[in-house]
Amino acid sequence: MSLDRPALALGSGPGGVHDARRWVVEAFRELGRDDLVECTELAVSELVTNAVLHGAAPIEVRVRGTVDHPRVEVRDSSTEPPVMPETAPAPAYDLDSLDDDLDLDDLEGALLTFGRGLSIVARASEAWGADIDDTGKVVWFTPRADFSDDEGATGVITGLSEGSSRVELIDPVDVTVVGVPLRLYVGFQHHFQELRREVRLLALAHEADYPLAKHLSDLFGALERQLRDGLGFSQIDEAVASGAEVADLQVRMPRAAATTLQRFIELLDLADQFCREERMLSLARTPEQRDFQTWFLGEYVRQAAGATPTPWGAELSPHQAAR
């Protein structure tokens, strides 16, 4: 069974905790992972509570990973890292004591029951952490079957900006990308961010089981800065903000970046295969997405080799396709 259930949007009040618990229980039972339900309920209660109290709307919960190693993610729009738990183990929880009909005025009191920091998440998880980008953060965990008696797994924060230096323009080449459909571009940007996070977190939590995820994660990390600096993303972002449907790009990039982009095209194909094999079908591309991404990235590769621009939707001649 694929992990393709759409994310659940949560309200900013305490009722979101109840909704999230019920939703993840249904999701895990659909996956046949009843053995993980209790720890999942405890950990997601903690994460949603923290998002309500300390995060920013919108808040959503979803399930990713694989059937063997499902992962729960709670996203909010705050870029503030979570406060990591103390090393002292927290008291055990009684799941029946969680009040489904909690009022907002009672939320502070409810923390005496299930808001004692991320130590609960650590004890309910095989692995957990937070991944932060410009739009907010995802706090995630892979639940264990039995609540740990010690302090549990150590959380890891990833995705924080490490700063960037722009690629030096040695042997620059001017590239014109004609007729970029912004709907497909926005989908490409979203897909890349999701796939980048997915392989990074899967490798972080279960590298021994999924060595290909580690390989993909390392390569995506090496490519990310050069892609961000060299593809005219800011021009497209401005066009999207203006309400345009199509945009042309004028980009100057180092000719050597074409090798990087060709490797990226190959990586995306490899990632599709990996997603299908590991049943992460929600991240495999549609034929339209694949065609667009191959064209968009391929324009940089072909023009760096001396080819003329080919607009989106135009059929390449055999000679052009070989360039």
Secondary structure, DSSP 8 states (H G I E B T S, - for coil): -------EEE-SSTHHHHHHHHHHHHHHHHTT-GGGHHHHHHHHHHHHHHHHHHS-S-EEEEEEE-SSSEEEEEEES---------SS------GGG--TT--GGGHHHHHHHH-S-THHHHHTEEEEEEEEETTEEEEEEEE-SS--SSS----EEE-----------SSEEEEEEEEEEHHHHHHHHHHHHHHHHHHHHHHHHHTTT-HHHHHHHHHHHHHHHHHHHHS-HHHHHHHHHHT-SEEEEEEEEETTHHHHHHHHHHHHHHHHHHHHHTT-GGGS--HHHHHHHHHHHHHHHHHHTT-----TT----HHHHH-
